[in-house]
């Protein structure tokens, strides 16, 4: 199992739009990526400009399929201006879950 955590920060005034954009990609993943077995999105309670995703993939190929898809590229081009900084990513080999 491969996991990807991403920490994202919205530009001031863009957080609600970014939330909608993240929900949009979540719906795409739900309906089109069988190799993505979990796709969780959260918004920081204390600083609503910050978001976190936790993504679980059956294997490296499934993660690559998600990250390299045409939809993902189009989504990034469409919504990239909402981000205040680079995305911080943590890619892990999951060894325990409950």
N, C-alpha and C positions, 0 to 999 in steps of 0.2 A: 504494500500500500504506500502510495506517495501522497504527501500532504503539502499544500502550499498555503502559507499565511501571507496576506498582503495588508500593509498598513497604508492607507490613503488619506490625504488631506485635501479638503475642498478649499477653493479660493473663497474669501469672505463674500457672502451674498449668493454663493453657488451651491451651498450644502443641500438644499432641498432638491435642486435639479440633479445633483450627483446621486442622491438617494434614489430618485426615480430611474436614473440611468443604470444604477447597480441592480435595481429590481428587474429592469428590462433584460439585462444580460442573464440574471438568475432564471428568468422564465425561459429564455432561449436554451440555457443549459438543461433545465428540467425536461424540455421536450425534444432535445436534439443530441444529447451527449450521454449515451448509456454507460460509457466508461467513467463518467464523473458520478461517483456514488454519494457525494455530499457536497453541497455548495451553500455555505452559511454566510450571511452578511449582517454585520452589526454596526450601529452608530454609537459613538462614545457618549455616555450620559453626561459627563462633566464638560466635555468640549465637543459640541455637535458638528464641528468642522472635520473631525476625525472619524474614519471608518475602518473596519477590519473585515477581511474575508478569511474564511477557513474553508479550504477546498480539498476534497478527498478523491483520489483517482485510483482505479484498480491497478495501474502500473504506469511506468514512464511514458509509454506510447499514448495512453489516454490523456495524460497531462500535456504532452506535446500536441496532440490533436486539438485540445482546447486552446492552448496558447498560440498555436500557429494557424488557427482556422481563419478563413476569410471573414466570417462574422466578427471574430475578435478584433481583427485589423480594422474593419469598418467601424466597429463600436469605438475603438480607440481614437480613430480620426474624428469621429462625430463628437465625442465627449471629452477628449483630451484637454481642451481649454478650461475645463471645470477644476482641474487639479492645480493645487498651489505649489506642489513640489514633486520630486520623483517618488515613485512608489517603492516602498521598502518591502522586499519579499524574503521569505524564509521557506526554503524547500527542504522537506525532511523525509526520511525513510521511517514511516510510522512503525513502532515496535510494540505499542500497547494502546488499547482503547477499551472503553467500558460501554 
